Amino acid sequence: MRKSILAVAILFAISLFAHSCKDNTLNPSTTDSEKYLSFKGEKIRITKAFPEELFDQTQQQLEAYINSKLSRNARETSGTRLTYNELGTILNRNLAKYPRVNYDSISHQDFKRIIVDIPSIKSMDDALLKVEIIFDYYNTLAKNDVISDVVHLEKRKAGLKVS
């Protein structure tokens, strides 16, 4: 397995995953433009196109998902590894799209987005109590963006057609 894929997987495992809560079931319900799921006991909003399998993945499942997005040629081509700077740029760019949450504070702007994306959260105090769930939710959304960017960049560096 290429080092860059392993680096992405390790980076996610270390920096993006918080401890799991006991209720990790996904119970789908849908509307016309979006989908709602139960994630760690909270109702969350995702787009219909978002891959549900990204929620509650193990390290091995994440690696398999990333590999499924790379063509065989991209996996086998040597010399196309991402640098830590490239990966850091991708991570920072994608994480900036989502609310930042801390155990002691959430900005008013970020809170406004959180209550739309996780409608069961009704107050700032509630959000602060559920910061690990919020963190996991937004990092899972970011994970999809990061994987897409990593795959795109690796294919481009390998000289393969980028779709």
N, C-alpha and C positions, 0 to 999 in steps of 0.2 A: 504494500500500500504506500502510496506516495506520502512524503513527509508533510506536505501542505495540508492534505486532508486530515491527517492525524493531528496536525497542529490546530486546525479549526475545531476538531472534535474535542481535543484536550482543553482548548481555550474555553469552549462552551461549558464543558463539564466543570471547570474550575471557576470561571468568572460569571457565568450566566444562570446557573441553577442554584436555587435556594432549597432548603429542606422541604420535602413533600409533606403535604397534609394527608390525613387518613382517607378522605373522600376524593378519589381521583377519577370518578366515573365521568364519562362523556355521554350526555343524553341530548341528542339533537332535536331541535325544533327550528323551523325556518319561517322567513317572511320572503317577500318578493326580491328584495335587494341584498339581504344579509341572512346570516345564519346565527342562531343562538345555541350555545352549548352550556352544559353544566361542567365546570372545571373546578375541581377541589371544593365543591359545594357552592360555588357562585355561578350565576348566570353571566356568560360572557358573550360578546358580540364579535363575529368574524365575518369576512366576506365569503360569499359562496365558493370562491375559487381557492380559498386558503386550505392547504392540506391538513386535515384533522390529525393525521398520524404524527405530526410534529409535537403534539401535546403528549407529555409523559413518556418521552422516549428514553431508552437506556443509551449508554455510550455506543454499544454495538449497533443498535437500531439507527442512531444518528449517522454513524459511519456508513451503514448500508444505504441509507437514504441519500447521502451525499454521493456515494458511488453510483447510485442509480441515475443520478442527474448528469454524470460525466459519461461521455462516449467511451468505448473501449480504447480508441486511439488516444484520447486525452489521458486515460489512466496509464497507458503503456508508454507514452512519450516521456522521455527523460529530459531534464533541464527546464521543466516548466513549473518548478516549485515557486510558490509565493514567498516573498520575504516577510519578515515580521512587520516591517514598515508598511508594506502593502496590505497585509491583514489588519494591522492596527487602523489604517485609514478607512478600510471597509467597515470595521466594527464601529469606529467613532461616527462615521457618516450615518450609519443605519440606526445606531442607538439614539442619536440626536432627534430622530423622528418621533420618539415616544416619550411619555412622561417619565421624569426622574422621581423616584420615591426613596425616602429615607425613613428610618424608624421614628424620627422626631419631627419631620416636616415634609410637606408637599405643597408646592406653590399653588396659588389660586387657579392659575391657568391650567396646570396639570390636573388639578382636582376636577375642573369642569370637563375635561376629556375622560377622566376615569369614570365619572358617574354616567356618561353616555355609553362607554364601552363595557362597563360592569354595572348594569342597572340596579342590582341588589344593594349596592353601596349608596347610602343616602346622606351620610354626613362625613365631615373631615375626621371626626373621632373614629367612625367606623372604618374609614380608609386606613387610618394609622394602625388600627388593630389588625387589618388584613394586608399589611404591606408586603408580606412574603408572597401571597397569592397574586397581588398586583404586579410585583416584581417578576414572578414566573410567567404571568400572562404576557406582559409586554416583551420580555426576553424571548418568549416563544415566537411572537410576531416578528421580532427583529431577526431571529434565527432564520426564518424563511427568506428575508431580504439578504442577509449575509451569505447564505448558501447560494442564492441566485447570483450574487455579485462575484463570489469566489469561483463558481463554475464558469461564469462568463469570462473572467480574467484569465483563468487557467486555459480555457479553450483558445482565447486570443493569443496568449503567450506560446501556445503549442502550434499556432498557425492553422488552427482548425476553424471551420465555418461556425460562426456564432449565430444562433437563432434568436 
